[in-house]
Amino acid sequence: MIDLKVLRENPETVRASQRARGEDEGVVDSLLSADERRRTAISRADTLRAEQKVLGKEVGKAKGDERAALLTKAKDLAAEVKAAEAEQHATADEVNELLAKIPNLVHPDAPVGGEDDFRVIKTVGEPREFDFEPVDHLDLGTRLGAIDMERGAKVGGSRFYFLRGVGAQLELALLNMAAAQATANGFELMITPTLVRPEIMAGTGFLGAHSSEIYHLPADDLYLVGTSEVPLAGYHADEILDGERRYAGWSSCYRREAGSYGKDTRGIIRVHQFNKVEMFSYVKPEDAEAEHARLLGWEEEMLAKIEVPYRVIDTATGDLGTSAHRKFDCEAWVPTQQKYRELTSTSNCTTFQARRLNVRYRDENGKSQIAATLNGTLATTRWIVAILENHQQADGSVVVPKAMRPFMGGLEVLKPK
């Protein structure tokens, strides 16, 4: 959640952020009003409790009729205190409810607009010129015996699949290469839970506008995660850290893909289950922008290893999601679609998630402060799409990128069956 101090001191900043996101700015005034009522209720309750304390001392000293009168007054005052405390709790609940409706403040340099209003920061590599008609990843994967969508649908329904043989090897190679890079750069590798409690899912900001994309198990009141960002954000909930932390979470991920019917139904671009290695950082708020740049650099390092053309985009404000202050996506060129498709995403969530989850650190004066959190993707199942399509040969074989070969047992070429 955002800092209430920022709201009180700079309400127009919050209104401008809401407008940039395409969200209701009226909630800002509602929250300011509720916060004023809450502070008034707190002040009244404190005043009445102080009066109650003084009256209690007077009752202890009084005798006879005076004592009886004071006891009557004390009874009336106790009722007032109880009512004031009830008002205090009610206004606090109202403030928290309204706070939960306001997404993170957007970065002033983020482009304003929707999904198609991103800014291209840079483009790396040139799309390959084929001297034959390239085949899409599903046809290639089927011929290689790597992807089986038909049996995936038979077992799990639409948008499920099996990775077989070299397909399974490719995914494991990608994830192991990502894990090796992450640990070499000081990340602690974690295999995370894929089911989390409601307060953890809500704390990361995923139970707002995008809650329909999340699988929920009502009998257990648990949620299946769509990224290990969620359990890693909850890992230090209600704790005080002694310094910055970097984790690389390896997990299966699940997304309902609600609202995406008819989009990318062919192949493994948009599926319900996939695997991913996700970077996650806890840093001081003043270090967050520099950490964001580092995460992007590590993502680009991974993309260089699979030798595909890509571009980096600055995501527009209306496409940031609830928690992100700013987000950079890396999109790889997909030859058969003649366009770039997202492979990685890195977000600076500032103190938004940590404030909800109560994750703090000790500053140089020993005082606890809210930490900043950031996340970034190092590899996912979708990367197989870019690898197969960009490295295919006329005979249907696929050249394995050099950096991946040690993770593929030295295999250099995937050959059709």
Secondary structure, 3 states (H helix, E strand, C coil): CCCHHHHHHCHHHHHHHHHHHCCCCHHHHHHHHHHHHHHHHHHHHHHHHHHHHHHHHHHHHCCHHHHHHHHHHHHHHHHHHHHHHHHHHHHHHHHHHHHCCCCCCCCCCCCCCCCCCCEEEEEECCCCCCCCCCCCHHHHHHHCCCEEHHHHHHHHCCCCCEECCHHHHHHHHHHHHHHHHHHHCCCEEEECCCEECHHHHHHCCCCCCCHHHCCEECCCCEEECCCCHHHHHHCCCCEEECCCEEEEEEEEEECCCCCCCCCCCCCCCCCCEEEEEEEEEEECHHHHHHHHHHHHHHHHHHHHHCCCCEEEEECCHHHCCCCCCEEEEEEEEECCCCEEEEEEEEEECCCHHHHHHCEEEECCCCCEEECEEEEEEEEECCHHHHHHHHCECCCCCEECCHHHHHHHCCCCEECCC
